[in-house]
Amino acid sequence: MANKAMNTEHSGGKNRGTGYYGKRANAKRESNKARREAAKKILRDS
C-alpha cells in the first residue's frame, strides 16, 4: 500500500530530507493553521 500512498492535507515534515523544507514541528503548525482556516471558510460559506 505504501507505493500508492495518497497526499492528505498534511504531506510534509518528514524526519529526514524529503517533503517539507523545514522541521516536522513547523510543518505541523502550518498544516494545522491551514486546516483550521479552511474549516472556518467552509463554516462561513454554508
MARKENU-727543 format. One record per atom (N, C-alpha, C): residue number from 0; chain; atom name; x negated, y negated, z negated. Coordinates in Angstrom, 3 decimals. Layout:
   num   cadena   atomo         xx         yy         zz
   NUM        A      CA          X          Y          Z
...
//
This chain:
   num   cadena   atomo         xx         yy         zz
     0        A       N     -0.825      1.195      0.000
     0        A      CA      0.000      0.000      0.000
     0        A       C     -0.864     -1.250      0.000
     1        A       N     -2.070     -1.149     -0.493
     1        A      CA     -2.930     -2.323     -0.578
     1        A       C     -3.265     -2.888      0.796
     2        A       N     -3.276     -2.035      1.797
     2        A      CA     -3.589     -2.517      3.141
     2        A       C     -2.474     -3.364      3.728
     3        A       N     -1.295     -3.264      3.176
     3        A      CA     -0.147     -4.014      3.693
     3        A       C      0.376     -5.001      2.664
     4        A       N     -0.514     -5.535      1.836
     4        A      CA     -0.097     -6.478      0.796
     4        A       C      0.463     -7.739      1.427
     5        A       N      1.508     -8.270      0.823
     5        A      CA      2.145     -9.483      1.326
     5        A       C      1.767    -10.662      0.438
     6        A       N      1.674    -11.836      1.037
     6        A      CA      1.443    -13.040      0.249
     6        A       C      2.716    -13.417     -0.485
     7        A       N      2.580    -13.692     -1.762
     7        A      CA      3.699    -14.220     -2.524
     7        A       C      3.417    -15.702     -2.744
     8        A       N      4.132    -16.334     -3.652
     8        A      CA      3.871    -17.759     -3.852
     8        A       C      2.500    -17.997     -4.469
     9        A       N      1.916    -16.964     -5.082
     9        A      CA      0.592    -17.120     -5.667
     9        A       C     -0.351    -16.089     -5.067
    10        A       N     -1.148    -16.514     -4.098
    10        A      CA     -2.040    -15.574     -3.437
    10        A       C     -3.495    -15.980     -3.600
    11        A       N     -3.794    -16.889     -4.496
    11        A      CA     -5.175    -17.349     -4.631
    11        A       C     -5.756    -17.023     -5.982
    12        A       N     -6.927    -17.543     -6.215
    12        A      CA     -7.546    -17.442     -7.528
    12        A       C     -7.977    -16.046     -7.917
    13        A       N     -8.743    -15.395     -7.067
    13        A      CA     -9.291    -14.095     -7.433
    13        A       C    -10.516    -14.313     -8.323
    14        A       N    -10.984    -13.262     -8.941
    14        A      CA    -12.129    -13.379     -9.837
    14        A       C    -13.442    -13.579     -9.084
    15        A       N    -13.500    -13.158     -7.855
    15        A      CA    -14.702    -13.346     -7.037
    15        A       C    -14.335    -14.138     -5.795
    16        A       N    -15.302    -14.396     -4.927
    16        A      CA    -15.251    -15.418     -3.900
    16        A       C    -14.169    -15.449     -2.847
    17        A       N    -13.049    -14.765     -2.968
    17        A      CA    -12.031    -14.826     -1.913
    17        A       C    -10.812    -15.602     -2.381
    18        A       N     -9.983    -15.983     -1.446
    18        A      CA     -8.730    -16.654     -1.790
    18        A       C     -8.931    -18.114     -2.123
    19        A       N     -8.467    -18.508     -3.280
    19        A      CA     -8.525    -19.897     -3.732
    19        A       C     -9.973    -20.319     -3.941
    20        A       N    -10.261    -21.571     -3.658
    20        A      CA    -11.652    -22.051     -3.687
    20        A       C    -12.185    -22.291     -5.094
    21        A       N    -11.323    -22.328     -6.095
    21        A      CA    -11.769    -22.651     -7.452
    21        A       C    -11.601    -21.487     -8.407
    22        A       N    -11.522    -21.809     -9.668
    22        A      CA    -11.365    -20.809    -10.715
    22        A       C     -9.934    -20.288    -10.749
    23        A       N     -9.776    -19.084    -11.266
    23        A      CA     -8.460    -18.464    -11.340
    23        A       C     -7.488    -19.295    -12.184
    24        A       N     -7.965    -19.823    -13.313
    24        A      CA     -7.082    -20.617    -14.176
    24        A       C     -6.563    -21.848    -13.447
    25        A       N     -7.407    -22.485    -12.650
    25        A      CA     -6.971    -23.655    -11.879
    25        A       C     -5.951    -23.257    -10.819
    26        A       N     -6.153    -22.117    -10.191
    26        A      CA     -5.201    -21.641     -9.187
    26        A       C     -3.845    -21.377     -9.823
    27        A       N     -3.849    -20.782    -11.023
    27        A      CA     -2.587    -20.505    -11.701
    27        A       C     -1.859    -21.795    -12.068
    28        A       N     -2.610    -22.795    -12.528
    28        A      CA     -1.973    -24.081    -12.866
    28        A       C     -1.328    -24.703    -11.641
    29        A       N     -2.049    -24.721    -10.523
    29        A      CA     -1.495    -25.303     -9.292
    29        A       C     -0.296    -24.507     -8.804
    30        A       N     -0.398    -23.176     -8.859
    30        A      CA      0.699    -22.333     -8.401
    30        A       C      1.952    -22.551     -9.239
    31        A       N      1.778    -22.599    -10.556
    31        A      CA      2.924    -22.805    -11.440
    31        A       C      3.555    -24.172    -11.217
    32        A       N      2.731    -25.187    -11.013
    32        A      CA      3.242    -26.535    -10.764
    32        A       C      4.062    -26.557     -9.472
    33        A       N      3.512    -25.946     -8.421
    33        A      CA      4.217    -25.909     -7.133
    33        A       C      5.522    -25.126     -7.251
    34        A       N      5.502    -24.028     -7.996
    34        A      CA      6.708    -23.218     -8.171
    34        A       C      7.781    -23.991     -8.911
    35        A       N      7.394    -24.708     -9.960
    35        A      CA      8.377    -25.494    -10.724
    35        A       C      8.968    -26.617     -9.871
    36        A       N      8.115    -27.292     -9.081
    36        A      CA      8.618    -28.365     -8.220
    36        A       C      9.589    -27.828     -7.177
    37        A       N      9.283    -26.659     -6.611
    37        A      CA     10.175    -26.049     -5.622
    37        A       C     11.513    -25.685     -6.254
    38        A       N     11.464    -25.165     -7.483
    38        A      CA     12.707    -24.793     -8.168
    38        A       C     13.551    -26.022     -8.470
    39        A       N     12.905    -27.118     -8.876
    39        A      CA     13.642    -28.358     -9.133
    39        A       C     14.315    -28.857     -7.865
    40        A       N     13.614    -28.767     -6.735
    40        A      CA     14.175    -29.224     -5.487
    40        A       C     15.397    -28.384     -5.097
    41        A       N     15.290    -27.079     -5.292
    41        A      CA     16.425    -26.199     -4.989
    41        A       C     17.622    -26.561     -5.858
    42        A       N     17.385    -26.816     -7.129
    42        A      CA     18.480    -27.168     -8.033
    42        A       C     19.107    -28.513     -7.664
    43        A       N     18.261    -29.468     -7.272
    43        A      CA     18.785    -30.788     -6.881
    43        A       C     19.632    -30.699     -5.619
    44        A       N     19.195    -29.858     -4.653
    44        A      CA     19.889    -29.768     -3.370
    44        A       C     21.193    -28.985     -3.442
    45        A       N     21.327    -28.135     -4.447
    45        A      CA     22.546    -27.300     -4.485
    45        A       C     23.684    -27.975     -5.212
//
